[in-house]
Amino acid sequence: MLVLSRKVNEQIVIGDNVRVTVVSIRGNQIRLGFEAPPEVLIFREELRPGHALHHSPAGAADVIHEAVDCPSLQLANGRD
């Protein structure tokens, strides 16, 4: 496992076409933005297909993709 430290608005690039941006940090909560082509599926671990739902923490039914009002972060291919 690779462990990296990033600050707000800093990015991590995975391969040639996946970009992860630290959108905000509030206490122990970090908001991440993901840019990827439509064929790259992005899921929260507890919502991954085939994952046992009875182990899901509270809030697992929340929206997977949430629009973020961040001028430096554009949503890839119109996904929100």
C-alpha positions as MATLAB code, in Angstrom:
seq = 'MLVLSRKVNEQIVIGDNVRVTVVSIRGNQIRLGFEAPPEVLIFREELRPGHALHHSPAGAADVIHEAVDCPSLQLANGRD';
ca = [
       0.000    0.000    0.000;
       1.272    3.447   -0.914;
       0.465    6.118    1.689;
       0.639    9.779    0.640;
       0.012   13.089    2.368;
      -1.840   15.770    0.399;
      -3.205   19.220    1.200;
      -6.427   20.824   -0.047;
      -6.436   21.211   -3.864;
      -3.465   18.862   -4.259;
      -3.949   15.870   -6.529;
      -2.918   12.270   -6.995;
      -2.857   10.790  -10.506;
      -3.515    7.079  -11.040;
      -2.444    5.726  -14.399;
      -2.985    8.117  -17.296;
      -6.616    9.008  -16.747;
      -7.689    8.988  -13.075;
      -7.175   12.065  -10.915;
      -8.021   12.332   -7.197;
      -8.232   15.827   -5.673;
      -8.426   16.703   -1.966;
     -11.419   19.062   -1.984;
     -11.615   19.858    1.742;
     -10.465   18.738    5.168;
     -12.640   19.365    8.254;
     -11.471   17.712   11.442;
     -11.313   13.986   10.761;
     -13.376   14.189    7.545;
     -11.726   14.465    4.136;
     -13.668   15.191    0.930;
     -12.176   13.794   -2.262;
     -13.055   14.558   -5.872;
     -12.518   11.959   -8.596;
     -12.038   12.569  -12.310;
     -12.070    9.479  -14.507;
     -13.377    8.339  -17.881;
     -16.903    6.870  -17.862;
     -15.631    3.304  -18.229;
     -13.829    3.562  -14.859;
     -16.379    2.775  -12.147;
     -15.914    4.460   -8.771;
     -17.736    3.105   -5.705;
     -17.564    3.600   -1.985;
     -16.344    0.298   -0.540;
     -19.618   -0.469    1.255;
     -21.642    0.108   -1.964;
     -19.452   -1.976   -4.257;
     -21.405   -4.576   -6.251;
     -21.305   -7.932   -4.497;
     -20.358   -6.399   -1.149;
     -22.376   -7.756    1.793;
     -24.801   -4.921    2.599;
     -25.430   -6.126    6.160;
     -21.905   -4.916    7.027;
     -22.585   -1.386    5.748;
     -22.167    1.498    8.182;
     -24.950    4.021    8.729;
     -25.429    6.264    5.724;
     -24.516    3.610    3.158;
     -27.550    4.579    1.106;
     -26.177    8.097    0.585;
     -25.571    9.339   -2.927;
     -22.401    7.901   -4.478;
     -21.679   10.860   -6.734;
     -22.166   14.245   -5.092;
     -21.591   17.498   -6.959;
     -19.020   19.771   -5.346;
     -18.922   23.521   -5.849;
     -15.162   23.849   -6.296;
     -13.890   26.041   -9.164;
     -10.591   24.154   -9.373;
     -12.331   20.780   -9.736;
     -14.260   19.939  -12.902;
     -16.452   16.871  -13.019;
     -15.257   14.409  -15.640;
     -17.543   13.822  -18.618;
     -20.522   15.537  -16.982;
     -20.912   12.940  -14.231;
     -22.073   14.298  -10.896;
];
